[in-house]
Amino acid sequence: MKQPIGKVTGGNSRSTFWVAFLILAALSTLWSLASPIFSVPDENAHATKAIAQVHGQVIGYHVPGIKHTVVDLPEGYSYAPHILCFAYHPDQPANCGVELGDAGGTDWFNTWVGAYNPLYYYAVGWPSLILDGAAGIYGMRIASGLLAAVFIAWGVQAAVSVRRSRWMPLGLAFVAAPMVVYFFGSVNPNGIEIASAVALWTALPRLLEHFDSRKVVADVSVLPRWYLWMIVAIASVTLATARATGPLWLIVVVGICFIATGWSPVKSLFSTARSYVPLGVVAAGGIFSIVWTLSGGSLSSQADKSDAPLVGAPFVQGFVHVLRTTPGFIQQAIGYFGWFDAPLPTAAYWLFVIPLGILVVLAFTASRRRGLVTIAVMVAAAIFVPALVQGYSVSQTGIIWQGRYGLFLYLGVTVLAAWVLSTKGGSRVAFLSTRLTWISAGMIACYGLLAFVVVMWRYVVGSGSPISEMWKNPAWQPPLGWPTLVALYALVSIVFVVGAGWMASRAARLEDAADLVEPSTGAVPDPSRESSLRG
């Protein structure tokens, strides 16, 4: 019979999953309703691709004289370029355009993502089969947000499934940052790329701990091995197939997780027969993604000089350019909305930067050697991987990197920093975990609410109009109206702070209680308990 180890490892994992899922689903759904359709970068291209695909056109076709792949749009989805009349014009509210499905639109769209891997588009495109026009796009946004929330909930569930997890709620609180949930609630594979990477950042180290013979059973996840394998396999395949760079991102995430846990559990994982099936699933997903990309034409073609900066430049020039502009990319990643036409006030960034800086500094100063190496490698990857990738492709594509592409790496920094602090090496600062989580979650929530209002302001009356005009003379209204959405976002933000603080408090209490019952100086694994856990 299984021992009652939940009392000292993380409580009821099922309730943890549903709490995390409901909070992230609510935040992403509110963001999906907060902005006009196609106001998210490249959303028009991704949405029309998804619509055409679920209606039977998987790739599209080429038309002489048109640069990109053309897809046909069903009735109710005719597209007119004037829909995006507000893009790049921050003072222009979103009431200037025509509706999707307008009689003056075309029944086709030349999308630059027509040959992208089809899996994501099947997962989010189905609402267009039952809804038309803007309602269909909002439905697809909500579907994308719900899918992302599942991966985040898996990540949270895995993260707090061990007794030493007191810092993990803080590391994962950054997932509720406004740019992250903004992309969750959009028709753009960038969102599911981020969510699946977060699930992998958390679940893979927990899975490897199951294979680490140096750990006592009480320090191993209460989640069974098959369940962690399920999360890892699904997250890996999803990350690998989200975009053309997915297989590379998968290698980066898995490689850093291997460095974090050490060679012993990695060797044990690959030498265990029961690992071969899920490893085969991951390999098949990666191979499918690579084959689709190479055969489907979704790799970038040679760009013209006018398409992007530094087209034709050598590797070193592209590499150095991205390194020099990394601060700008980070700013984009944490607070630059719309088609780069809805930035947040500069002072607002401190609400996000302060808790991030505290977490990373603590991880560097309080960790032991392996933890220090882990966080150093993770930070280096967040800085140098974009530069290396863009340097490699700059001759063909020019500089096309955007801050949002690095969000999965930046969140890897927060997750692994929290993971390092949650080990025994972080015991010197353990007393800070609960109050820092409460304070940091509160700051992230305030940052998110401020961003929500600023973005709404930009589309309701335009950034150049006084905010009071939102009450007096709103030019555009989102579904349910902006006051209702803001009130709901404030309410969900409070729930998020309480949820993060509650998880941190519970994790700290359970770890402290477990250390009293089973001191770290001499815990001896119980074989029957180990068998029930790892079988």
Secondary structure, DSSP 4 states (H G I P E B T S, - for coil): ----THHHHTS-HHHHHHHHHHHHHHHHHHHHHHS-TT-STTHHHHHHHHHHHHTT-SS-B--TT-SSEEEE--TT--B-GGGGTTTT-TTS-TTSSPPTT-TTSBSEEEETTTTS-SHHHHHHHGGGGT--HHHHHHHHHHHHHHHHHHHHHHHHHHHTSSSS-TTHHHHHHGGGSHHHHHHHTSSSHHHHHHHHHHHHHHHHHHHHHHT-TTS-GGGS-SS-HHHHHHHHHHHHHHHHHHSTTHHHHHHHHHHHHHHHH-HHHHHHHHT-GGGHHHHHHHHHHHHHHHHHHHHHT-S--PPPTTTSTTTT--HHHHHHHHHHTHHHHHHHHHHEETTTTEEPPGGGGHHHHHHHHHHHHHHHHH--HHHHHHHHHHHHHHHHHHHHHHHHHHHHH-S---GGGGHHHHHHHHHHHHHHHHSGGGGGGGGGHHHHHHHHHHHHHHHHHHHHHHHHHHHHT-TTS-TTHHHH--S---TT-HHHHHHHHHHHHHHHHHHHHHHHHHHHHHHHHHHHHS-TTS----HHHHHHHH-
